[in-house]
Amino acid sequence: MLFSPKAHLVYNTQPWGQRTTAAMSKKTSLFLLEKDETMIATVQDDQVDAPASVVFYDDVLDDDLPDGVVCARGVCVLKDDDFFFEDDDEDSLEKDESIVDKVLNSYIGPRALLAFASILYGTNFPLGAIMNDALPPSAATSARMDLAALALSPFLFKLNPALSAQALLCGCFTALGYTTQSLALVDVSPATVAFLGAATVIVCPTLEAIINKKPMSLRDQPQTWLAATLCIIGVGILELYDPTGAGQLEVGWGDVLSLLQAVGFGTSFFLTERMMRGQPDQALPITAVQVSTTALICMFWCIGDGWIGQPGSEAFGLQGLFFDPSVKTAALAVAWTGLITTAMNRFIETTALGKTSSAEASVILATEPLWAALFAALWLSQDFGLNDYVGGALIVAACLANSLKPSDFSQFFEVKEEEGLKP
């Protein structure tokens, strides 16, 4: 069942430690509650003798993750649960399901879609390097964002006006992520840019501690400290360890931009998730604002870059890009990254995310740098040293560690999650 912001939950009036949400009980009877002349579906638990209480859904939202909401990497959607129907109705529903519905309602289907989305995201990095070989970074990023903004433009009109200012601010940080990523790909290998970009596992918890005042002690968030430690060691090995022994590796501006990319995207994930947790139906409208804001900022970047109006720059603009044979490969890369990996991929991600748990989705999407490294090796013949393998593996492990819960560390720490639930 999908709850609107004014929808109601019925839960038991037993002591807090014994309460169970009626939506989680399979033995429920469905009835209708009339409130403000609107018929709202609620559920009464048959196993409880005491009368049920009706409360606003907003009043029982968990600060970390609201019931019925799935979040991963800055995207939140409403969880798609179908257990409110009686068994007799399920057979008839299965007969009416399309092939797409059967895939989405299967166990493998949504997880395969998320894996496919992660693979598509991985292509952005080597294709970004290919675009930079033929176009100025500003022109390549601008053309990509223009196409993505055009594809997502219908969702702009569905944005809740109350989120406009936040979405614009979020779009500015998204633009920071895309522009620094494009600039970093000029000097740094796509695989390294992808691995360093995964440092968002440090950025997001830092913002939660500073802005949301979320407790971040080792006992409160052990998974965050583990992820941060693995990430910092991985970045250090990736950047400072020379497996050949020829000399000390130096950190250049490309590496700094790669880490700044993580700041931009990490802040964008943080702000997006704050908005979507309260209104998870706004995923695509917020994305549309993000890419549109990025496209606008990239337009000013192109003007400041100075190539507009220069001889030979006719093919750099979106109008002439697809008609000049000399930049055909770059044009195809722009179309792919703009329409497929930016616009369509967000639709795939939000569709599949509602069918999985946050932890599962985070683990699947954490494989993005690995796919980026694979495509860089296949398409650009990029070679990897020991520091790339070890450092990259530690950073991916940090992403995986960040999907754990404090209870997973109960053998190391005395976790008292249920203490506050006792009557």
DRENDO-1510 file (C-alpha; in Angstrom, 1 decimal, always signed):
<recs>
REC; n; res; u; v; w
REC; 1; MET; +0.0; +0.0; +0.0 .
REC; 2; LEU; +1.3; +3.5; -0.8 .
REC; 3; PHE; +0.6; +6.1; +1.8 .
REC; 4; SER; +0.1; +9.8; +0.8 .
REC; 5; PRO; +1.4; +12.5; +3.2 .
REC; 6; LYS; -2.1; +12.7; +4.7 .
REC; 7; ALA; -2.8; +9.0; +4.7 .
REC; 8; HIS; -3.4; +7.1; +7.9 .
REC; 9; LEU; -1.9; +4.1; +9.6 .
REC; 10; VAL; -3.8; +1.8; +12.0 .
REC; 11; TYR; -1.6; +0.3; +14.7 .
REC; 12; ASN; -2.2; -1.6; +17.9 .
REC; 13; THR; -2.7; +0.3; +21.2 .
REC; 14; GLN; -0.6; -2.2; +23.1 .
REC; 15; PRO; +2.5; -1.0; +25.1 .
REC; 16; TRP; +5.1; +0.4; +22.7 .
REC; 17; GLY; +7.4; -2.6; +22.9 .
REC; 18; GLN; +4.5; -4.9; +21.8 .
REC; 19; ARG; +3.1; -2.8; +19.0 .
REC; 20; THR; +3.1; -4.2; +15.5 .
REC; 21; THR; +2.2; -2.2; +12.4 .
REC; 22; ALA; -1.0; -3.7; +11.0 .
REC; 23; ALA; +0.4; -3.4; +7.5 .
REC; 24; MET; +3.0; -6.1; +8.4 .
REC; 25; SER; +0.3; -8.6; +9.4 .
REC; 26; LYS; -0.8; -11.1; +6.8 .
REC; 27; LYS; -4.0; -11.8; +8.6 .
REC; 28; THR; -5.8; -8.5; +8.2 .
REC; 29; SER; -9.2; -7.4; +7.2 .
REC; 30; LEU; -9.5; -4.4; +4.9 .
REC; 31; PHE; -12.1; -1.7; +5.6 .
REC; 32; LEU; -12.5; +1.9; +4.7 .
REC; 33; LEU; -12.2; +4.9; +6.9 .
REC; 34; GLU; -13.9; +8.1; +5.8 .
REC; 35; LYS; -11.8; +11.2; +6.7 .
REC; 36; ASP; -12.4; +14.7; +5.3 .
REC; 37; GLU; -14.8; +13.1; +2.8 .
REC; 38; THR; -12.0; +11.0; +1.4 .
REC; 39; MET; -12.1; +7.2; +1.5 .
REC; 40; ILE; -8.8; +6.0; +2.8 .
REC; 41; ALA; -7.8; +2.3; +3.0 .
REC; 42; THR; -6.7; +1.2; +6.5 .
REC; 43; VAL; -6.0; -2.2; +8.1 .
REC; 44; GLN; -7.2; -3.7; +11.4 .
REC; 45; ASP; -5.1; -6.5; +13.0 .
REC; 46; ASP; -7.4; -9.5; +13.7 .
REC; 47; GLN; -5.0; -10.8; +16.4 .
REC; 48; VAL; -5.4; -7.8; +18.7 .
REC; 49; ASP; -8.5; -7.5; +20.9 .
REC; 50; ALA; -7.8; -3.9; +22.0 .
REC; 51; PRO; -9.2; -1.2; +19.7 .
REC; 52; ALA; -6.8; +0.3; +17.1 .
REC; 53; SER; -5.6; +3.8; +17.0 .
REC; 54; VAL; -5.5; +6.0; +13.9 .
REC; 55; VAL; -2.6; +8.4; +13.5 .
REC; 56; PHE; -1.2; +10.5; +10.7 .
REC; 57; TYR; +1.5; +8.7; +8.8 .
REC; 58; ASP; +3.8; +11.7; +9.2 .
REC; 59; ASP; +3.6; +11.3; +13.0 .
REC; 60; VAL; +5.2; +7.8; +13.0 .
REC; 61; LEU; +7.9; +8.4; +10.4 .
REC; 62; ASP; +11.3; +7.1; +11.6 .
REC; 63; ASP; +14.0; +9.8; +11.5 .
REC; 64; ASP; +16.4; +7.5; +9.7 .
REC; 65; LEU; +14.1; +5.8; +7.2 .
REC; 66; PRO; +10.4; +6.1; +7.1 .
REC; 67; ASP; +8.4; +2.9; +6.9 .
REC; 68; GLY; +7.5; +2.1; +3.3 .
REC; 69; VAL; +10.3; +4.2; +1.8 .
REC; 70; VAL; +13.5; +2.7; +0.2 .
REC; 71; CYS; +16.6; +4.9; -0.2 .
REC; 72; ALA; +19.9; +4.3; -2.0 .
REC; 73; ARG; +22.6; +6.6; -3.2 .
REC; 74; GLY; +20.5; +9.8; -2.8 .
REC; 75; VAL; +17.3; +8.4; -4.3 .
REC; 76; CYS; +14.1; +7.5; -2.3 .
REC; 77; VAL; +11.0; +5.9; -3.6 .
REC; 78; LEU; +7.9; +4.4; -2.0 .
REC; 79; LYS; +8.2; +0.7; -1.4 .
REC; 80; ASP; +5.9; -1.4; -3.6 .
REC; 81; ASP; +4.2; -3.9; -1.3 .
REC; 82; ASP; +1.4; -6.1; -2.6 .
REC; 83; PHE; +0.6; -8.1; +0.5 .
REC; 84; PHE; -2.7; -6.3; +1.3 .
REC; 85; PHE; -4.6; -8.5; -1.2 .
REC; 86; GLU; -6.4; -11.7; -0.2 .
REC; 87; ASP; -5.0; -14.9; -1.6 .
REC; 88; ASP; -8.0; -15.4; -3.8 .
REC; 89; ASP; -7.4; -12.1; -5.5 .
REC; 90; GLU; -3.7; -12.8; -6.1 .
REC; 91; ASP; -4.4; -15.5; -8.7 .
REC; 92; SER; -6.6; -13.2; -10.8 .
REC; 93; LEU; -4.0; -10.4; -10.5 .
REC; 94; GLU; -1.3; -12.7; -11.8 .
REC; 95; LYS; -3.4; -13.6; -14.8 .
REC; 96; ASP; -3.7; -9.9; -15.7 .
REC; 97; GLU; +0.0; -9.0; -15.2 .
REC; 98; SER; +2.0; -8.0; -18.2 .
REC; 99; ILE; +5.5; -9.3; -18.9 .
REC; 100; VAL; +7.0; -6.1; -17.5 .
REC; 101; ASP; +5.0; -6.5; -14.3 .
REC; 102; LYS; +6.0; -10.1; -13.9 .
REC; 103; VAL; +9.6; -9.2; -14.3 .
REC; 104; LEU; +9.3; -6.3; -11.7 .
REC; 105; ASN; +7.4; -8.5; -9.3 .
REC; 106; SER; +9.9; -11.3; -9.4 .
REC; 107; TYR; +12.9; -11.6; -7.1 .
REC; 108; ILE; +15.5; -11.4; -9.8 .
REC; 109; GLY; +13.9; -8.7; -12.0 .
REC; 110; PRO; +14.4; -5.5; -9.9 .
REC; 111; ARG; +17.8; -6.6; -8.7 .
REC; 112; ALA; +18.9; -7.3; -12.3 .
REC; 113; LEU; +17.6; -3.8; -13.3 .
REC; 114; LEU; +19.6; -2.2; -10.5 .
REC; 115; ALA; +22.7; -4.1; -11.7 .
REC; 116; PHE; +22.0; -2.9; -15.2 .
REC; 117; ALA; +21.7; +0.7; -14.0 .
REC; 118; SER; +25.1; +0.3; -12.2 .
REC; 119; ILE; +26.6; -1.0; -15.4 .
REC; 120; LEU; +25.2; +1.9; -17.4 .
REC; 121; TYR; +26.6; +4.4; -14.8 .
REC; 122; GLY; +30.0; +2.7; -15.2 .
REC; 123; THR; +30.1; +3.6; -18.9 .
REC; 124; ASN; +30.0; +7.4; -18.1 .
REC; 125; PHE; +33.7; +7.5; -17.1 .
REC; 126; PRO; +35.4; +6.0; -20.2 .
REC; 127; LEU; +32.9; +7.7; -22.5 .
REC; 128; GLY; +33.6; +11.0; -20.7 .
REC; 129; ALA; +37.3; +10.6; -21.6 .
REC; 130; ILE; +36.4; +9.8; -25.2 .
REC; 131; MET; +34.2; +13.0; -25.4 .
REC; 132; ASN; +37.0; +15.1; -23.9 .
REC; 133; ASP; +39.4; +13.9; -26.7 .
REC; 134; ALA; +37.2; +15.5; -29.3 .
REC; 135; LEU; +35.4; +18.3; -27.5 .
REC; 136; PRO; +36.2; +20.8; -24.8 .
REC; 137; PRO; +35.0; +19.4; -21.4 .
REC; 138; SER; +32.5; +22.3; -21.1 .
REC; 139; ALA; +31.0; +21.5; -24.5 .
REC; 140; ALA; +30.7; +17.8; -23.9 .
REC; 141; THR; +29.1; +18.2; -20.4 .
REC; 142; SER; +26.8; +20.9; -21.7 .
REC; 143; ALA; +25.5; +18.9; -24.6 .
REC; 144; ARG; +25.0; +15.8; -22.4 .
REC; 145; MET; +23.0; +17.8; -19.8 .
REC; 146; ASP; +21.0; +19.6; -22.5 .
REC; 147; LEU; +19.8; +16.2; -23.8 .
REC; 148; ALA; +19.1; +14.9; -20.3 .
REC; 149; ALA; +17.2; +18.0; -19.4 .
REC; 150; LEU; +15.1; +17.8; -22.6 .
REC; 151; ALA; +14.3; +14.1; -21.9 .
REC; 152; LEU; +13.2; +14.8; -18.3 .
REC; 153; SER; +11.5; +18.2; -19.0 .
REC; 154; PRO; +7.9; +16.8; -18.6 .
REC; 155; PHE; +8.7; +16.0; -15.0 .
REC; 156; LEU; +9.6; +19.6; -14.2 .
REC; 157; PHE; +6.0; +20.6; -14.0 .
REC; 158; LYS; +5.3; +17.9; -11.5 .
REC; 159; LEU; +7.7; +19.3; -8.9 .
REC; 160; ASN; +6.1; +20.3; -5.6 .
REC; 161; PRO; +6.6; +24.1; -5.4 .
REC; 162; ALA; +7.6; +23.8; -1.8 .
REC; 163; LEU; +10.8; +21.9; -3.0 .
REC; 164; SER; +11.8; +24.4; -5.6 .
REC; 165; ALA; +14.5; +26.2; -3.6 .
REC; 166; GLN; +16.0; +23.0; -2.2 .
REC; 167; ALA; +16.0; +21.3; -5.6 .
REC; 168; LEU; +17.8; +24.3; -7.2 .
REC; 169; LEU; +20.4; +24.2; -4.5 .
REC; 170; CYS; +20.8; +20.5; -5.0 .
REC; 171; GLY; +21.2; +21.1; -8.7 .
REC; 172; CYS; +24.1; +23.4; -8.0 .
REC; 173; PHE; +26.0; +20.7; -6.2 .
REC; 174; THR; +25.0; +18.2; -8.9 .
REC; 175; ALA; +26.6; +20.6; -11.4 .
REC; 176; LEU; +29.7; +20.7; -9.3 .
REC; 177; GLY; +29.9; +16.9; -9.5 .
REC; 178; TYR; +29.5; +16.7; -13.2 .
REC; 179; THR; +31.8; +19.6; -14.1 .
REC; 180; THR; +34.7; +18.5; -11.9 .
REC; 181; GLN; +34.2; +14.9; -13.1 .
REC; 182; SER; +34.5; +16.1; -16.7 .
REC; 183; LEU; +37.6; +18.2; -16.0 .
REC; 184; ALA; +39.3; +15.4; -14.0 .
REC; 185; LEU; +38.9; +13.0; -16.9 .
REC; 186; VAL; +41.2; +15.2; -19.0 .
REC; 187; ASP; +44.3; +14.2; -16.9 .
REC; 188; VAL; +43.2; +11.2; -14.8 .
REC; 189; SER; +42.2; +7.7; -15.9 .
REC; 190; PRO; +38.5; +6.9; -15.9 .
REC; 191; ALA; +38.9; +4.1; -13.4 .
REC; 192; THR; +40.7; +6.3; -10.9 .
REC; 193; VAL; +38.1; +9.1; -11.3 .
REC; 194; ALA; +35.4; +6.5; -10.7 .
REC; 195; PHE; +37.1; +5.1; -7.6 .
REC; 196; LEU; +37.8; +8.5; -6.1 .
REC; 197; GLY; +34.2; +9.6; -6.8 .
REC; 198; ALA; +33.1; +6.8; -4.5 .
REC; 199; ALA; +34.5; +8.9; -1.6 .
REC; 200; THR; +30.8; +10.0; -1.2 .
REC; 201; VAL; +30.7; +7.3; +1.5 .
REC; 202; ILE; +32.6; +9.9; +3.7 .
REC; 203; VAL; +30.9; +13.0; +2.4 .
REC; 204; CYS; +27.3; +11.9; +3.2 .
REC; 205; PRO; +27.8; +10.8; +6.8 .
REC; 206; THR; +29.8; +14.0; +7.5 .
REC; 207; LEU; +26.9; +16.1; +6.3 .
REC; 208; GLU; +24.5; +14.0; +8.4 .
REC; 209; ALA; +26.6; +14.7; +11.5 .
REC; 210; ILE; +27.0; +18.4; +10.8 .
REC; 211; ILE; +23.6; +19.3; +9.5 .
REC; 212; ASN; +21.3; +16.7; +10.9 .
REC; 213; LYS; +23.2; +16.4; +14.2 .
REC; 214; LYS; +23.1; +12.6; +13.8 .
REC; 215; PRO; +25.1; +10.7; +16.4 .
REC; 216; MET; +28.3; +9.5; +14.7 .
REC; 217; SER; +30.2; +7.8; +17.5 .
REC; 218; LEU; +31.9; +4.5; +16.9 .
REC; 219; ARG; +29.1; +2.8; +19.0 .
REC; 220; ASP; +26.3; +4.6; +17.2 .
REC; 221; GLN; +27.5; +4.2; +13.6 .
REC; 222; PRO; +30.3; +1.6; +13.4 .
REC; 223; GLN; +29.6; +0.9; +9.7 .
REC; 224; THR; +30.3; +4.5; +8.9 .
REC; 225; TRP; +33.7; +4.5; +10.6 .
REC; 226; LEU; +34.6; +1.2; +8.9 .
REC; 227; ALA; +33.6; +2.6; +5.5 .
REC; 228; ALA; +35.6; +5.8; +6.1 .
REC; 229; THR; +38.7; +4.0; +7.2 .
REC; 230; LEU; +38.6; +1.6; +4.2 .
REC; 231; CYS; +37.9; +4.6; +1.9 .
REC; 232; ILE; +40.8; +6.7; +3.2 .
REC; 233; ILE; +43.3; +3.8; +3.1 .
REC; 234; GLY; +42.0; +3.0; -0.5 .
REC; 235; VAL; +42.5; +6.6; -1.7 .
REC; 236; GLY; +45.9; +6.7; -0.1 .
REC; 237; ILE; +47.1; +3.5; -1.8 .
REC; 238; LEU; +45.5; +4.6; -5.1 .
REC; 239; GLU; +47.2; +8.0; -5.1 .
REC; 240; LEU; +50.4; +7.7; -3.1 .
REC; 241; TYR; +51.7; +4.1; -3.6 .
REC; 242; ASP; +53.9; +3.4; -6.6 .
REC; 243; PRO; +54.0; -0.4; -7.2 .
REC; 244; THR; +57.0; +0.0; -9.7 .
REC; 245; GLY; +59.2; +1.6; -7.1 .
REC; 246; ALA; +60.3; +4.2; -9.7 .
REC; 247; GLY; +59.5; +7.1; -7.5 .
REC; 248; GLN; +56.8; +8.7; -5.3 .
REC; 249; LEU; +53.5; +9.3; -7.0 .
REC; 250; GLU; +52.3; +12.9; -7.0 .
REC; 251; VAL; +48.8; +14.1; -6.4 .
REC; 252; GLY; +47.8; +16.4; -9.3 .
REC; 253; TRP; +44.9; +18.8; -10.0 .
REC; 254; GLY; +43.0; +16.0; -11.7 .
REC; 255; ASP; +43.0; +14.0; -8.5 .
REC; 256; VAL; +41.9; +17.0; -6.5 .
REC; 257; LEU; +39.0; +17.5; -9.0 .
REC; 258; SER; +38.1; +13.8; -8.7 .
REC; 259; LEU; +37.7; +14.2; -4.9 .
REC; 260; LEU; +35.8; +17.5; -5.4 .
REC; 261; GLN; +33.5; +15.4; -7.6 .
REC; 262; ALA; +32.7; +13.3; -4.6 .
REC; 263; VAL; +31.9; +16.4; -2.6 .
REC; 264; GLY; +29.5; +17.6; -5.2 .
REC; 265; PHE; +27.7; +14.4; -5.8 .
REC; 266; GLY; +27.8; +13.4; -2.1 .
REC; 267; THR; +26.2; +16.8; -1.1 .
REC; 268; SER; +23.7; +16.3; -3.9 .
REC; 269; PHE; +22.8; +12.8; -2.6 .
REC; 270; PHE; +22.4; +14.1; +0.9 .
REC; 271; LEU; +20.1; +17.0; -0.1 .
REC; 272; THR; +18.1; +14.8; -2.5 .
REC; 273; GLU; +17.5; +12.1; +0.0 .
REC; 274; ARG; +16.4; +14.7; +2.6 .
REC; 275; MET; +13.7; +15.9; +0.1 .
REC; 276; MET; +12.7; +12.5; -1.1 .
REC; 277; ARG; +12.3; +10.9; +2.3 .
REC; 278; GLY; +9.4; +13.2; +3.0 .
REC; 279; GLN; +8.1; +13.1; -0.6 .
REC; 280; PRO; +9.4; +9.9; -2.3 .
REC; 281; ASP; +7.0; +10.4; -5.2 .
REC; 282; GLN; +9.2; +13.4; -6.3 .
REC; 283; ALA; +12.2; +11.4; -7.4 .
REC; 284; LEU; +11.9; +12.2; -11.1 .
REC; 285; PRO; +10.8; +15.8; -10.8 .
REC; 286; ILE; +13.8; +16.5; -8.5 .
REC; 287; THR; +16.1; +14.8; -11.0 .
REC; 288; ALA; +14.7; +17.0; -13.8 .
REC; 289; VAL; +15.5; +20.1; -11.8 .
REC; 290; GLN; +19.0; +18.8; -11.0 .
REC; 291; VAL; +19.9; +18.2; -14.7 .
REC; 292; SER; +18.2; +21.4; -15.9 .
REC; 293; THR; +20.2; +23.4; -13.3 .
REC; 294; THR; +23.4; +21.6; -14.4 .
REC; 295; ALA; +22.6; +22.4; -18.0 .
REC; 296; LEU; +22.1; +26.1; -17.2 .
REC; 297; ILE; +25.4; +26.3; -15.3 .
REC; 298; CYS; +27.2; +24.4; -18.1 .
REC; 299; MET; +25.9; +27.0; -20.5 .
REC; 300; PHE; +27.7; +29.7; -18.5 .
REC; 301; TRP; +30.8; +27.5; -18.3 .
REC; 302; CYS; +30.8; +27.3; -22.1 .
REC; 303; ILE; +30.6; +31.1; -22.4 .
REC; 304; GLY; +33.4; +31.5; -19.9 .
REC; 305; ASP; +35.5; +28.8; -21.7 .
REC; 306; GLY; +35.9; +31.1; -24.7 .
REC; 307; TRP; +35.4; +28.6; -27.5 .
REC; 308; ILE; +32.0; +30.0; -28.6 .
REC; 309; GLY; +32.4; +31.9; -31.9 .
REC; 310; GLN; +36.0; +30.6; -32.5 .
REC; 311; PRO; +36.8; +29.0; -35.9 .
REC; 312; GLY; +36.0; +25.3; -35.9 .
REC; 313; SER; +33.8; +25.5; -32.9 .
REC; 314; GLU; +30.6; +25.0; -34.9 .
REC; 315; ALA; +30.7; +21.2; -34.1 .
REC; 316; PHE; +31.0; +21.8; -30.4 .
REC; 317; GLY; +27.4; +23.0; -30.0 .
REC; 318; LEU; +24.5; +20.7; -29.7 .
REC; 319; GLN; +23.1; +21.9; -33.1 .
REC; 320; GLY; +26.2; +21.0; -35.1 .
REC; 321; LEU; +27.5; +18.1; -33.0 .
REC; 322; PHE; +25.4; +15.4; -34.8 .
REC; 323; PHE; +26.1; +16.7; -38.3 .
REC; 324; ASP; +29.9; +16.8; -38.3 .
REC; 325; PRO; +31.5; +13.5; -39.2 .
REC; 326; SER; +34.7; +14.4; -37.5 .
REC; 327; VAL; +33.1; +14.2; -34.0 .
REC; 328; LYS; +30.7; +11.3; -34.8 .
REC; 329; THR; +32.1; +9.1; -31.9 .
REC; 330; ALA; +31.9; +12.0; -29.4 .
REC; 331; ALA; +28.3; +12.7; -30.6 .
REC; 332; LEU; +27.3; +9.1; -30.0 .
REC; 333; ALA; +28.9; +9.3; -26.5 .
REC; 334; VAL; +27.0; +12.5; -25.8 .
REC; 335; ALA; +23.7; +11.0; -26.8 .
REC; 336; TRP; +24.4; +7.8; -24.8 .
REC; 337; THR; +25.4; +9.6; -21.6 .
REC; 338; GLY; +22.7; +12.2; -21.9 .
REC; 339; LEU; +19.7; +10.2; -22.9 .
REC; 340; ILE; +20.6; +6.7; -21.5 .
REC; 341; THR; +22.9; +6.9; -18.5 .
REC; 342; THR; +21.5; +10.2; -17.1 .
REC; 343; ALA; +17.8; +10.4; -18.1 .
REC; 344; MET; +16.7; +6.8; -18.7 .
REC; 345; ASN; +18.9; +5.3; -16.0 .
REC; 346; ARG; +17.3; +7.4; -13.3 .
REC; 347; PHE; +13.9; +6.1; -14.4 .
REC; 348; ILE; +15.2; +2.5; -14.3 .
REC; 349; GLU; +16.7; +3.1; -10.8 .
REC; 350; THR; +13.5; +4.6; -9.3 .
REC; 351; THR; +11.4; +1.8; -10.8 .
REC; 352; ALA; +13.5; -1.0; -9.5 .
REC; 353; LEU; +14.3; +0.6; -6.1 .
REC; 354; GLY; +10.8; +0.3; -4.8 .
REC; 355; LYS; +11.0; -3.5; -5.2 .
REC; 356; THR; +14.2; -4.0; -3.1 .
REC; 357; SER; +15.6; -3.1; +0.3 .
REC; 358; SER; +17.9; -0.1; +0.8 .
REC; 359; ALA; +20.8; -2.3; +1.8 .
REC; 360; GLU; +20.5; -4.6; -1.2 .
REC; 361; ALA; +20.2; -1.6; -3.6 .
REC; 362; SER; +23.2; +0.1; -2.0 .
REC; 363; VAL; +25.4; -3.0; -2.5 .
REC; 364; ILE; +24.4; -3.4; -6.1 .
REC; 365; LEU; +24.9; +0.2; -7.0 .
REC; 366; ALA; +28.3; +0.2; -5.2 .
REC; 367; THR; +29.7; -1.9; -8.1 .
REC; 368; GLU; +29.7; +1.2; -10.4 .
REC; 369; PRO; +33.5; +1.9; -10.1 .
REC; 370; LEU; +34.2; -1.8; -11.0 .
REC; 371; TRP; +32.2; -1.5; -14.2 .
REC; 372; ALA; +34.0; +1.8; -15.0 .
REC; 373; ALA; +37.3; +0.1; -14.6 .
REC; 374; LEU; +36.3; -2.8; -16.8 .
REC; 375; PHE; +35.0; -0.5; -19.6 .
REC; 376; ALA; +38.1; +1.6; -19.4 .
REC; 377; ALA; +40.2; -1.5; -19.9 .
REC; 378; LEU; +38.1; -2.8; -22.8 .
REC; 379; TRP; +37.6; +0.5; -24.7 .
REC; 380; LEU; +40.7; +2.5; -23.8 .
REC; 381; SER; +43.2; -0.3; -23.2 .
REC; 382; GLN; +43.9; +1.1; -19.8 .
REC; 383; ASP; +46.5; -0.9; -17.8 .
REC; 384; PHE; +46.2; -1.3; -14.0 .
REC; 385; GLY; +48.9; -1.5; -11.4 .
REC; 386; LEU; +48.8; -3.1; -8.0 .
REC; 387; ASN; +47.8; +0.2; -6.4 .
REC; 388; ASP; +44.8; +0.4; -8.7 .
REC; 389; TYR; +43.6; -3.1; -7.7 .
REC; 390; VAL; +44.2; -2.8; -4.0 .
REC; 391; GLY; +43.1; +0.8; -3.7 .
REC; 392; GLY; +40.0; +0.3; -5.8 .
REC; 393; ALA; +39.0; -2.9; -4.0 .
REC; 394; LEU; +39.2; -1.0; -0.6 .
REC; 395; ILE; +37.1; +1.8; -1.9 .
REC; 396; VAL; +34.4; -0.6; -3.2 .
REC; 397; ALA; +34.6; -2.4; +0.1 .
REC; 398; ALA; +33.9; +0.9; +1.8 .
REC; 399; CYS; +30.8; +1.3; -0.2 .
REC; 400; LEU; +29.6; -2.2; +0.7 .
REC; 401; ALA; +30.4; -1.6; +4.4 .
REC; 402; ASN; +28.3; +1.6; +4.4 .
REC; 403; SER; +25.2; -0.6; +3.6 .
REC; 404; LEU; +25.6; -2.5; +6.9 .
REC; 405; LYS; +23.6; -1.7; +10.0 .
REC; 406; PRO; +24.8; -1.1; +13.6 .
REC; 407; SER; +23.2; -4.4; +14.6 .
REC; 408; ASP; +25.6; -6.2; +12.3 .
REC; 409; PHE; +28.4; -5.2; +14.7 .
REC; 410; SER; +26.6; -6.5; +17.8 .
REC; 411; GLN; +29.4; -9.1; +18.4 .
REC; 412; PHE; +31.9; -6.2; +18.8 .
REC; 413; PHE; +29.7; -3.6; +20.5 .
REC; 414; GLU; +26.8; -3.9; +22.9 .
REC; 415; VAL; +24.0; -2.7; +20.7 .
REC; 416; LYS; +21.0; -1.6; +22.6 .
REC; 417; GLU; +18.5; -1.0; +19.9 .
REC; 418; GLU; +15.4; -2.3; +21.8 .
REC; 419; GLU; +16.1; -0.5; +25.0 .
REC; 420; GLY; +14.1; +2.5; +24.0 .
REC; 421; LEU; +11.2; +0.3; +23.0 .
REC; 422; LYS; +10.5; -1.3; +26.4 .
REC; 423; PRO; +7.3; -0.1; +28.1 .
</recs>
